[in-house]
Every structure is written in C-alpha cells, then in structure tokens.
Amino acid sequence: MNSANSHDNNHLSVCMLASGSKGNAIFVSRGSASVLVDAGLSGIEIERRMKSGGLEIRNLDAILVSHEHSDHIRGVGVLSRRFGVPVCMSRKTEQAAASRLGRLHEVRHFECGSAFEINGLSIRPFSISHDADDPAGFTVQHKGVKIGIATDLGIATAMVKSHLRNCNLLILEANHDPDMLISGPYPWPLKQRIRDRTGHLSNEASRDLIGEIRHEKLSHIILAHLSETNNTPRKALNVVSEAISGNGCRTGITVAKQQVRSEVLHIGGCIRQNLGGP
C-alpha cells in the first residue's frame, strides 16, 4: 500500500528523499495528489528511495523546481519523460536549466507570489535570496494544514518570514556553522559566496528565523541542506533548538540526510511517523 495514501485527506505526508549539496528532493502528498519539490538525484535513485518508503512514483502529479542548480534538477528531465510528469517552474528557471533538463513531458510556468493548485494542493511559490536566476521557496496547503519549504536562502527577508508564518511543518536550511566554514578547507571566494546574502543560511540565522515565526501549531521542523564539510547534525540541532526551547509547545526537530531518505511524516494537528520507515 502507498503509505502516503493510507491516511485521510485532512493530512499532508512528507518524505525528505535527500537533502544536501549532492542532491535534494522532497515528496509531498495529500493522499490522492502528490508532488516532488526538486529532483536533484538521478531518476533511478529517486525512484529507489520512493519505493523503499512505499511511495509510488507513477502517481506523481508534478515536479516543482525551486531553481536551476544541479543539486535540485539532476533527475527532473528523466523523471518527467519516463513517467509523464509535468514540471512546474518559472520561465527564468526554465531558461537557465534548459540545456540540462532536455525535453520535458509538459512544462507549467509559475510566478513567485502567485498561488496555483495541483489536484487539490494549494502551492504558493515565493522569492528567496539565492544566487540563481529566479529562486523560489514554497508553501503547500490543504484543508488548513500548511508546510513551508525554504532550503537555499542567503538571508531571511521579510517576504520569506511572511510566507513561512503559520506553518505546521517547516523545512528550513541550516547549512553551516560559521566557525567551521571560516576555518575549513574551502577557498576564500567560496566561503564568501556561502556567507553572502545570496548564499546559504547558517545555523544561527536559521535559529533566529524560527525564533521570529514560531507559534503553538508549529509541530515539526526539518533542518535541511546541511553542509557535510562545514556543519554537523549535532551542531545544527543544538543551535536551532534554542529557538523552540521554552516556547510552550511541543515542536519536534530533526535533520534531513543526504544519503538516506527520512521516514514519511503525516502532518495534521500533530506529526505521525510511518512505522515502515528506516
């Protein structure tokens, strides 16, 4: 049975298929409708990880593309062609990624700030600060349940904060520990790019953003896009958890991994885990 479909449509199901600089992909479903947010692994690997979680790739209604960097689009073209999946992205992102995507089954363009619907899922893309042509974060809503996704952003602008408020589940970047980045092996220009306003959020910046937008119905936070060189899960959890300590609600917090998918989370008034997960 498709574990994402085994729950009623008042919930959203989420599985972090991969997160990090080597590939990103997030599965989101309301039961009878499902999408991938980015597909930055090979098509075969995305299919394998979905199957291992009881998720049916042939039931995908769309792939949402946040921006054109290879760790977000590597498997988009092959999945679209192989399974007849429409691809949703901005015109600028399509232009920037066209040579690497190849022929697509179908392209549907969106504009940041304008919501659209995919088979009952309300999707709202919003502009983020990252070094791409037209990068987007997303909120996905269904029947009062809202998830927010922002995994590549140099700074948390007022627009980002506005869109990520009132989420039940937040998937947010916590890319690097500033001290590890500065003392680490990266060349200085790359260090500057990561620290820049169009780079990646540090653990502290992620903590501060969550501190501003936390609320009693924020059930769970998934920390995403951790650097394997400039961060550790323990550091990220220790720093970001400061934002939810003593807030009067039970907000869970976990770290998404690069090499293995997460368990399938079912989000309604609370978070439930798929017992078949690793």
ZADO-1210 file (C-alpha; in nm, 4 decimals, padded with zeros to 6 digits):
<atoms>
<atom x="00.0000" y="00.0000" z="00.0000" code="MET" pos="1"/>
<atom x="00.1178" y="00.3535" z="-00.0692" code="ASN" pos="2"/>
<atom x="00.1858" y="00.4767" z="00.2838" code="SER" pos="3"/>
<atom x="00.1238" y="00.8360" z="00.1813" code="ALA" pos="4"/>
<atom x="-00.2197" y="00.7334" z="00.0584" code="ASN" pos="5"/>
<atom x="-00.3100" y="00.5311" z="00.3644" code="SER" pos="6"/>
<atom x="-00.4121" y="00.8386" z="00.5601" code="HIS" pos="7"/>
<atom x="-00.7137" y="01.0608" z="00.5105" code="ASP" pos="8"/>
<atom x="-00.7005" y="01.3728" z="00.3005" code="ASN" pos="9"/>
<atom x="-00.7035" y="01.6044" z="00.6029" code="ASN" pos="10"/>
<atom x="-00.3334" y="01.5366" z="00.6358" code="HIS" pos="11"/>
<atom x="-00.0253" y="01.6057" z="00.4307" code="LEU" pos="12"/>
<atom x="00.2510" y="01.3484" z="00.4050" code="SER" pos="13"/>
<atom x="00.6147" y="01.4486" z="00.3611" code="VAL" pos="14"/>
<atom x="00.9292" y="01.2477" z="00.2944" code="CYS" pos="15"/>
<atom x="01.2739" y="01.4021" z="00.2639" code="MET" pos="16"/>
<atom x="01.4198" y="01.1824" z="-00.0099" code="LEU" pos="17"/>
<atom x="01.7557" y="01.3640" z="00.0027" code="ALA" pos="18"/>
<atom x="01.8953" y="01.6919" z="00.1319" code="SER" pos="19"/>
<atom x="02.2382" y="01.8459" z="00.0840" code="GLY" pos="20"/>
<atom x="02.4820" y="01.9755" z="-00.1752" code="SER" pos="21"/>
<atom x="02.4844" y="01.6388" z="-00.3588" code="LYS" pos="22"/>
<atom x="02.1116" y="01.6326" z="-00.4257" code="GLY" pos="23"/>
<atom x="01.7729" y="01.7473" z="-00.2943" code="ASN" pos="24"/>
<atom x="01.4238" y="01.6032" z="-00.3322" code="ALA" pos="25"/>
<atom x="01.1117" y="01.6306" z="-00.1150" code="ILE" pos="26"/>
<atom x="00.7938" y="01.4243" z="-00.1583" code="PHE" pos="27"/>
<atom x="00.4657" y="01.5897" z="-00.0537" code="VAL" pos="28"/>
<atom x="00.1228" y="01.4251" z="-00.0757" code="SER" pos="29"/>
<atom x="-00.2352" y="01.4780" z="00.0349" code="ARG" pos="30"/>
<atom x="-00.3203" y="01.1159" z="-00.0392" code="GLY" pos="31"/>
<atom x="-00.4803" y="01.1422" z="-00.3823" code="SER" pos="32"/>
<atom x="-00.2314" y="01.4025" z="-00.5093" code="ALA" pos="33"/>
<atom x="00.1447" y="01.4147" z="-00.4759" code="SER" pos="34"/>
<atom x="00.4368" y="01.6263" z="-00.5951" code="VAL" pos="35"/>
<atom x="00.8142" y="01.6299" z="-00.5787" code="LEU" pos="36"/>
<atom x="00.9786" y="01.9528" z="-00.4747" code="VAL" pos="37"/>
<atom x="01.3039" y="01.9348" z="-00.6734" code="ASP" pos="38"/>
<atom x="01.4640" y="01.6175" z="-00.8057" code="ALA" pos="39"/>
<atom x="01.8381" y="01.6574" z="-00.7572" code="GLY" pos="40"/>
<atom x="01.9365" y="01.2893" z="-00.7510" code="LEU" pos="41"/>
<atom x="01.9399" y="01.0558" z="-01.0508" code="SER" pos="42"/>
<atom x="01.5996" y="00.9387" z="-01.1621" code="GLY" pos="43"/>
<atom x="01.6856" y="00.5799" z="-01.0665" code="ILE" pos="44"/>
<atom x="01.7893" y="00.6806" z="-00.7150" code="GLU" pos="45"/>
<atom x="01.4779" y="00.8911" z="-00.6581" code="ILE" pos="46"/>
<atom x="01.2634" y="00.6004" z="-00.7763" code="GLU" pos="47"/>
<atom x="01.4512" y="00.3626" z="-00.5432" code="ARG" pos="48"/>
<atom x="01.4127" y="00.5865" z="-00.2386" code="ARG" pos="49"/>
<atom x="01.0443" y="00.6446" z="-00.3044" code="MET" pos="50"/>
<atom x="00.9786" y="00.2737" z="-00.3482" code="LYS" pos="51"/>
<atom x="01.1592" y="00.1953" z="-00.0215" code="SER" pos="52"/>
<atom x="00.9154" y="00.4255" z="00.1567" code="GLY" pos="53"/>
<atom x="00.6077" y="00.2781" z="-00.0096" code="GLY" pos="54"/>
<atom x="00.5683" y="00.5847" z="-00.2320" code="LEU" pos="55"/>
<atom x="00.4519" y="00.5343" z="-00.5894" code="GLU" pos="56"/>
<atom x="00.6416" y="00.7456" z="-00.8389" code="ILE" pos="57"/>
<atom x="00.3846" y="00.6787" z="-01.1121" code="ARG" pos="58"/>
<atom x="00.1259" y="00.8679" z="-00.9085" code="ASN" pos="59"/>
<atom x="00.3197" y="01.1965" z="-00.9122" code="LEU" pos="60"/>
<atom x="00.1106" y="01.4898" z="-01.0319" code="ASP" pos="61"/>
<atom x="00.4037" y="01.7297" z="-01.0817" code="ALA" pos="62"/>
<atom x="00.7653" y="01.8151" z="-01.0061" code="ILE" pos="63"/>
<atom x="00.8187" y="02.1645" z="-00.8628" code="LEU" pos="64"/>
<atom x="01.1584" y="02.3168" z="-00.9409" code="VAL" pos="65"/>
<atom x="01.2913" y="02.5773" z="-00.6980" code="SER" pos="66"/>
<atom x="01.5915" y="02.6864" z="-00.9076" code="HIS" pos="67"/>
<atom x="01.8349" y="02.5665" z="-01.1710" code="GLU" pos="68"/>
<atom x="02.1311" y="02.4432" z="-00.9646" code="HIS" pos="69"/>
<atom x="02.2249" y="02.0843" z="-01.0479" code="SER" pos="70"/>
<atom x="02.1638" y="01.9516" z="-00.6967" code="ASP" pos="71"/>
<atom x="01.7971" y="02.0406" z="-00.7484" code="HIS" pos="72"/>
<atom x="01.7338" y="01.9385" z="-01.1108" code="ILE" pos="73"/>
<atom x="01.9549" y="01.6367" z="-01.1879" code="ARG" pos="74"/>
<atom x="01.6661" y="01.3904" z="-01.2154" code="GLY" pos="75"/>
<atom x="01.3910" y="01.6254" z="-01.3341" code="VAL" pos="76"/>
<atom x="01.4178" y="01.5601" z="-01.7078" code="GLY" pos="77"/>
<atom x="01.4376" y="01.1820" z="-01.6942" code="VAL" pos="78"/>
<atom x="01.1512" y="01.1501" z="-01.4436" code="LEU" pos="79"/>
<atom x="00.9309" y="01.3825" z="-01.6479" code="SER" pos="80"/>
<atom x="00.9954" y="01.1826" z="-01.9649" code="ARG" pos="81"/>
<atom x="00.9843" y="00.8357" z="-01.8127" code="ARG" pos="82"/>
<atom x="00.6666" y="00.8779" z="-01.6112" code="PHE" pos="83"/>
<atom x="00.4875" y="01.1587" z="-01.7990" code="GLY" pos="84"/>
<atom x="00.5159" y="01.4055" z="-01.5099" code="VAL" pos="85"/>
<atom x="00.4536" y="01.7797" z="-01.5662" code="PRO" pos="86"/>
<atom x="00.7266" y="02.0150" z="-01.4443" code="VAL" pos="87"/>
<atom x="00.6332" y="02.3425" z="-01.2717" code="CYS" pos="88"/>
<atom x="00.8927" y="02.6205" z="-01.2689" code="MET" pos="89"/>
<atom x="00.9362" y="02.9863" z="-01.3521" code="SER" pos="90"/>
<atom x="01.0229" y="03.0940" z="-01.7068" code="ARG" pos="91"/>
<atom x="01.3636" y="03.2230" z="-01.5955" code="LYS" pos="92"/>
<atom x="01.4441" y="02.8941" z="-01.4245" code="THR" pos="93"/>
<atom x="01.3428" y="02.7014" z="-01.7355" code="GLU" pos="94"/>
<atom x="01.5693" y="02.9174" z="-01.9499" code="GLN" pos="95"/>
<atom x="01.8618" y="02.8745" z="-01.7112" code="ALA" pos="96"/>
<atom x="01.8165" y="02.4970" z="-01.6830" code="ALA" pos="97"/>
<atom x="01.7010" y="02.4081" z="-02.0361" code="ALA" pos="98"/>
<atom x="02.0260" y="02.2549" z="-02.1589" code="SER" pos="99"/>
<atom x="02.0413" y="02.0171" z="-01.8611" code="ARG" pos="100"/>
<atom x="01.6733" y="01.9265" z="-01.8485" code="LEU" pos="101"/>
<atom x="01.6274" y="01.8159" z="-02.2086" code="GLY" pos="102"/>
<atom x="01.2815" y="01.7505" z="-02.3431" code="ARG" pos="103"/>
<atom x="01.0110" y="01.7550" z="-02.0772" code="LEU" pos="104"/>
<atom x="00.6717" y="01.5837" z="-02.0826" code="HIS" pos="105"/>
<atom x="00.4996" y="01.9134" z="-02.0015" code="GLU" pos="106"/>
<atom x="00.6045" y="02.2499" z="-01.8588" code="VAL" pos="107"/>
<atom x="00.3781" y="02.4658" z="-01.6439" code="ARG" pos="108"/>
<atom x="00.5105" y="02.8093" z="-01.5574" code="HIS" pos="109"/>
<atom x="00.4522" y="02.9833" z="-01.2262" code="PHE" pos="110"/>
<atom x="00.5409" y="03.3274" z="-01.0963" code="GLU" pos="111"/>
<atom x="00.6693" y="03.3861" z="-00.7461" code="CYS" pos="112"/>
<atom x="00.3924" y="03.5412" z="-00.5380" code="GLY" pos="113"/>
<atom x="00.1085" y="03.3807" z="-00.7354" code="SER" pos="114"/>
<atom x="-00.0524" y="03.0685" z="-00.5949" code="ALA" pos="115"/>
<atom x="-00.1632" y="02.7759" z="-00.8098" code="PHE" pos="116"/>
<atom x="-00.3300" y="02.4422" z="-00.7495" code="GLU" pos="117"/>
<atom x="-00.2259" y="02.0873" z="-00.8300" code="ILE" pos="118"/>
<atom x="-00.5120" y="01.8422" z="-00.7808" code="ASN" pos="119"/>
<atom x="-00.6259" y="01.9982" z="-00.4544" code="GLY" pos="120"/>
<atom x="-00.2828" y="02.1011" z="-00.3258" code="LEU" pos="121"/>
<atom x="-00.2501" y="02.4780" z="-00.2975" code="SER" pos="122"/>
<atom x="00.1053" y="02.5777" z="-00.3914" code="ILE" pos="123"/>
<atom x="00.2449" y="02.9254" z="-00.3350" code="ARG" pos="124"/>
<atom x="00.5972" y="02.9973" z="-00.4613" code="PRO" pos="125"/>
<atom x="00.7797" y="03.2946" z="-00.3125" code="PHE" pos="126"/>
<atom x="01.1055" y="03.4676" z="-00.3973" code="SER" pos="127"/>
<atom x="01.4123" y="03.3858" z="-00.1914" code="ILE" pos="128"/>
<atom x="01.7628" y="03.5320" z="-00.1773" code="SER" pos="129"/>
<atom x="01.9962" y="03.2859" z="-00.3516" code="HIS" pos="130"/>
<atom x="02.2462" y="03.3046" z="-00.6365" code="ASP" pos="131"/>
<atom x="02.0166" y="03.1695" z="-00.9066" code="ALA" pos="132"/>
<atom x="01.8095" y="03.3366" z="-01.1793" code="ASP" pos="133"/>
<atom x="01.4676" y="03.3211" z="-01.0107" code="ASP" pos="134"/>
<atom x="01.4902" y="03.1054" z="-00.6963" code="PRO" pos="135"/>
<atom x="01.1738" y="03.0094" z="-00.5113" code="ALA" pos="136"/>
<atom x="01.0637" y="02.8724" z="-00.1795" code="GLY" pos="137"/>
<atom x="00.7209" y="02.7090" z="-00.1492" code="PHE" pos="138"/>
<atom x="00.4310" y="02.6705" z="00.0845" code="THR" pos="139"/>
<atom x="00.1948" y="02.3784" z="00.0323" code="VAL" pos="140"/>
<atom x="-00.1501" y="02.3849" z="00.1912" code="GLN" pos="141"/>
<atom x="-00.4506" y="02.1578" z="00.2111" code="HIS" pos="142"/>
<atom x="-00.7541" y="02.1844" z="00.4395" code="LYS" pos="143"/>
<atom x="-00.5825" y="02.4085" z="00.6925" code="GLY" pos="144"/>
<atom x="-00.2542" y="02.2151" z="00.7009" code="VAL" pos="145"/>
<atom x="00.0470" y="02.4161" z="00.5816" code="LYS" pos="146"/>
<atom x="00.4073" y="02.3245" z="00.5179" code="ILE" pos="147"/>
<atom x="00.6839" y="02.5696" z="00.4310" code="GLY" pos="148"/>
<atom x="00.9956" y="02.4866" z="00.2292" code="ILE" pos="149"/>
<atom x="01.2996" y="02.7162" z="00.2084" code="ALA" pos="150"/>
<atom x="01.6247" y="02.5265" z="00.1624" code="THR" pos="151"/>
<atom x="01.8580" y="02.7649" z="-00.0268" code="ASP" pos="152"/>
<atom x="01.8473" y="03.1205" z="00.1001" code="LEU" pos="153"/>
<atom x="02.1225" y="03.3599" z="00.1969" code="GLY" pos="154"/>
<atom x="01.9057" y="03.5748" z="00.4212" code="ILE" pos="155"/>
<atom x="01.5549" y="03.5542" z="00.5616" code="ALA" pos="156"/>
<atom x="01.3821" y="03.8545" z="00.4067" code="THR" pos="157"/>
<atom x="01.0558" y="03.9996" z="00.5317" code="ALA" pos="158"/>
<atom x="00.8860" y="03.8217" z="00.2396" code="MET" pos="159"/>
<atom x="01.0298" y="03.4866" z="00.3436" code="VAL" pos="160"/>
<atom x="00.9159" y="03.5384" z="00.7021" code="LYS" pos="161"/>
<atom x="00.5686" y="03.6359" z="00.5860" code="SER" pos="162"/>
<atom x="00.5238" y="03.3207" z="00.3765" code="HIS" pos="163"/>
<atom x="00.6660" y="03.0847" z="00.6376" code="LEU" pos="164"/>
<atom x="00.4418" y="03.2026" z="00.9198" code="ARG" pos="165"/>
<atom x="00.1679" y="02.9729" z="01.0487" code="ASN" pos="166"/>
<atom x="00.3224" y="02.6525" z="00.9117" code="CYS" pos="167"/>
<atom x="00.2525" y="02.3184" z="01.0777" code="ASN" pos="168"/>
<atom x="00.5760" y="02.1796" z="00.9330" code="LEU" pos="169"/>
<atom x="00.8796" y="02.3861" z="00.8388" code="LEU" pos="170"/>
<atom x="01.1594" y="02.2557" z="00.6141" code="ILE" pos="171"/>
<atom x="01.4369" y="02.5092" z="00.6550" code="LEU" pos="172"/>
<atom x="01.8018" y="02.5349" z="00.5632" code="GLU" pos="173"/>
<atom x="02.0677" y="02.5183" z="00.8349" code="ALA" pos="174"/>
<atom x="02.3669" y="02.4982" z="00.6055" code="ASN" pos="175"/>
<atom x="02.6778" y="02.5789" z="00.8032" code="HIS" pos="176"/>
<atom x="02.8468" y="02.6545" z="01.1306" code="ASP" pos="177"/>
<atom x="03.0240" y="02.9903" z="01.0774" code="PRO" pos="178"/>
<atom x="03.3419" y="02.8885" z="01.2609" code="ASP" pos="179"/>
<atom x="03.3699" y="02.5603" z="01.0724" code="MET" pos="180"/>
<atom x="03.3193" y="02.7437" z="00.7436" code="LEU" pos="181"/>
<atom x="03.5867" y="03.0043" z="00.8101" code="ILE" pos="182"/>
<atom x="03.8438" y="02.7535" z="00.9374" code="SER" pos="183"/>
<atom x="03.7530" y="02.4848" z="00.6842" code="GLY" pos="184"/>
<atom x="03.9134" y="02.3785" z="00.3545" code="PRO" pos="185"/>
<atom x="03.7014" y="02.5788" z="00.1101" code="TYR" pos="186"/>
<atom x="03.8790" y="02.8500" z="-00.0932" code="PRO" pos="187"/>
<atom x="03.8065" y="03.2004" z="00.0294" code="TRP" pos="188"/>
<atom x="03.5849" y="03.3033" z="-00.2672" code="PRO" pos="189"/>
<atom x="03.3580" y="03.0049" z="-00.1989" code="LEU" pos="190"/>
<atom x="03.3456" y="03.0867" z="00.1706" code="LYS" pos="191"/>
<atom x="03.2393" y="03.4401" z="00.0792" code="GLN" pos="192"/>
<atom x="02.9716" y="03.3091" z="-00.1565" code="ARG" pos="193"/>
<atom x="02.8236" y="03.0860" z="00.1141" code="ILE" pos="194"/>
<atom x="02.8214" y="03.3692" z="00.3696" code="ARG" pos="195"/>
<atom x="02.6777" y="03.6187" z="00.1219" code="ASP" pos="196"/>
<atom x="02.3198" y="03.7466" z="00.1161" code="ARG" pos="197"/>
<atom x="02.2583" y="03.5148" z="-00.1811" code="THR" pos="198"/>
<atom x="02.4363" y="03.2145" z="-00.0284" code="GLY" pos="199"/>
<atom x="02.3191" y="02.9836" z="00.2482" code="HIS" pos="200"/>
<atom x="02.1735" y="03.0207" z="00.5984" code="LEU" pos="201"/>
<atom x="02.3955" y="02.9467" z="00.8961" code="SER" pos="202"/>
<atom x="02.2676" y="02.7544" z="01.1968" code="ASN" pos="203"/>
<atom x="02.2353" y="03.0811" z="01.3868" code="GLU" pos="204"/>
<atom x="02.0416" y="03.2514" z="01.1071" code="ALA" pos="205"/>
<atom x="01.8060" y="02.9545" z="01.0888" code="SER" pos="206"/>
<atom x="01.7571" y="02.9713" z="01.4659" code="ARG" pos="207"/>
<atom x="01.6809" y="03.3427" z="01.4537" code="ASP" pos="208"/>
<atom x="01.4273" y="03.2994" z="01.1730" code="LEU" pos="209"/>
<atom x="01.2446" y="03.0246" z="01.3595" code="ILE" pos="210"/>
<atom x="01.2500" y="03.2368" z="01.6732" code="GLY" pos="211"/>
<atom x="01.0575" y="03.5063" z="01.4875" code="GLU" pos="212"/>
<atom x="00.7931" y="03.2853" z="01.3264" code="ILE" pos="213"/>
<atom x="00.7400" y="03.0052" z="01.5797" code="ARG" pos="214"/>
<atom x="00.3850" y="02.9509" z="01.7053" code="HIS" pos="215"/>
<atom x="00.1925" y="02.6927" z="01.9016" code="GLU" pos="216"/>
<atom x="00.0816" y="02.4923" z="01.5951" code="LYS" pos="217"/>
<atom x="00.4326" y="02.4520" z="01.4536" code="LEU" pos="218"/>
<atom x="00.4516" y="02.0769" z="01.5098" code="SER" pos="219"/>
<atom x="00.7827" y="01.9930" z="01.3481" code="HIS" pos="220"/>
<atom x="01.0965" y="02.1455" z="01.1960" code="ILE" pos="221"/>
<atom x="01.3204" y="01.9635" z="00.9492" code="ILE" pos="222"/>
<atom x="01.6680" y="02.1120" z="00.9117" code="LEU" pos="223"/>
<atom x="01.7810" y="02.0816" z="00.5511" code="ALA" pos="224"/>
<atom x="02.0784" y="02.1298" z="00.3193" code="HIS" pos="225"/>
<atom x="02.3423" y="02.0786" z="00.5896" code="LEU" pos="226"/>
<atom x="02.6980" y="02.1071" z="00.4614" code="SER" pos="227"/>
<atom x="02.8928" y="01.7839" z="00.5057" code="GLU" pos="228"/>
<atom x="03.2134" y="01.9886" z="00.5339" code="THR" pos="229"/>
<atom x="03.1054" y="02.2935" z="00.7335" code="ASN" pos="230"/>
<atom x="02.8420" y="02.1593" z="00.9721" code="ASN" pos="231"/>
<atom x="02.7341" y="01.8600" z="01.1775" code="THR" pos="232"/>
<atom x="02.3825" y="01.7434" z="01.2672" code="PRO" pos="233"/>
<atom x="02.4650" y="01.7870" z="01.6355" code="ARG" pos="234"/>
<atom x="02.5785" y="02.1465" z="01.5926" code="LYS" pos="235"/>
<atom x="02.2733" y="02.2320" z="01.3826" code="ALA" pos="236"/>
<atom x="02.0308" y="02.0746" z="01.6298" code="LEU" pos="237"/>
<atom x="02.1966" y="02.2312" z="01.9338" code="ASN" pos="238"/>
<atom x="02.1863" y="02.5830" z="01.7877" code="VAL" pos="239"/>
<atom x="01.8466" y="02.5785" z="01.6160" code="VAL" pos="240"/>
<atom x="01.6755" y="02.4070" z="01.9103" code="SER" pos="241"/>
<atom x="01.7384" y="02.7243" z="02.1108" code="GLU" pos="242"/>
<atom x="01.4576" y="02.8855" z="01.9097" code="ALA" pos="243"/>
<atom x="01.1931" y="02.6431" z="02.0351" code="ILE" pos="244"/>
<atom x="01.3084" y="02.5794" z="02.3905" code="SER" pos="245"/>
<atom x="01.0518" y="02.7020" z="02.6395" code="GLY" pos="246"/>
<atom x="00.8015" y="02.8103" z="02.3785" code="ASN" pos="247"/>
<atom x="00.5144" y="02.6322" z="02.5468" code="GLY" pos="248"/>
<atom x="00.4508" y="02.3857" z="02.2662" code="CYS" pos="249"/>
<atom x="00.5872" y="02.0508" z="02.1592" code="ARG" pos="250"/>
<atom x="00.7782" y="02.1251" z="01.8409" code="THR" pos="251"/>
<atom x="00.9847" y="01.8344" z="01.7143" code="GLY" pos="252"/>
<atom x="01.3078" y="01.8937" z="01.5252" code="ILE" pos="253"/>
<atom x="01.5071" y="01.6575" z="01.3043" code="THR" pos="254"/>
<atom x="01.7851" y="01.6767" z="01.0445" code="VAL" pos="255"/>
<atom x="01.7344" y="01.5624" z="00.6852" code="ALA" pos="256"/>
<atom x="02.0130" y="01.3446" z="00.5475" code="LYS" pos="257"/>
<atom x="02.1959" y="01.3255" z="00.2182" code="GLN" pos="258"/>
<atom x="02.2482" y="00.9518" z="00.1843" code="GLN" pos="259"/>
<atom x="01.9160" y="00.8117" z="00.3068" code="VAL" pos="260"/>
<atom x="01.5553" y="00.9240" z="00.2950" code="ARG" pos="261"/>
<atom x="01.3635" y="01.0234" z="00.6040" code="SER" pos="262"/>
<atom x="01.0631" y="00.8466" z="00.7439" code="GLU" pos="263"/>
<atom x="00.7297" y="00.9510" z="00.5976" code="VAL" pos="264"/>
<atom x="00.5740" y="01.2148" z="00.8225" code="LEU" pos="265"/>
<atom x="00.1980" y="01.2664" z="00.8303" code="HIS" pos="266"/>
<atom x="00.1100" y="01.6224" z="00.9238" code="ILE" pos="267"/>
<atom x="-00.2258" y="01.7280" z="01.0614" code="GLY" pos="268"/>
<atom x="-00.2788" y="01.8638" z="01.4076" code="GLY" pos="269"/>
<atom x="00.0284" y="01.6605" z="01.5035" code="CYS" pos="270"/>
<atom x="00.3080" y="01.4662" z="01.3374" code="ILE" pos="271"/>
<atom x="00.2834" y="01.0907" z="01.2903" code="ARG" pos="272"/>
<atom x="00.5672" y="00.8799" z="01.1554" code="GLN" pos="273"/>
<atom x="00.5298" y="00.5960" z="00.9098" code="ASN" pos="274"/>
<atom x="00.6241" y="00.2862" z="01.1054" code="LEU" pos="275"/>
<atom x="00.7753" y="00.1304" z="00.7950" code="GLY" pos="276"/>
<atom x="01.0466" y="00.3947" z="00.7721" code="GLY" pos="277"/>
<atom x="01.4156" y="00.3297" z="00.8365" code="PRO" pos="278"/>
</atoms>
